């Protein structure tokens, strides 16, 4: 069986696949540049920052709540207003993630912590990204951390 983190990552990828703006161009954990033909797209990464365990837990029991950092980045290069496209991506991702039943079955809570928009100058078409930092709190049995 896979670790709960893997189940969460796959549930997020499934939840954001097929959105109006990014369609099926969803990648998991890649760090290289995407080709123009792959844009607009989403990149889903988990555990890019340390996964944490809140301190107020029973150290004797097997269950533990963990806080898993999740980063979802939308990238676009478009003739239309780039900020509108990035805002559309963010809105669609937020709706898909917070309203997803399979993901809700794996997490205790999934919260958007921050959103950052970046624009690049000098390209023939406007290029930008919207990065949404989420935290997924999930319950895991320390003795069997699989989904």
Secondary structure, DSSP 8 states (H G I E B T S, - for coil): --BHHHHHHHHHHHHHTTBTTTBT-EEES--S---GGG-SEEEEEE-SS--EE-SSS-TTSSEEEEEEEEEEEEEEEESS-HHHHHHHHHHHHHHHHHT-HHHHTT-SEEEEEEEEEEEE-SSSSEEEEEEEEEEEEEEEETTB-B-
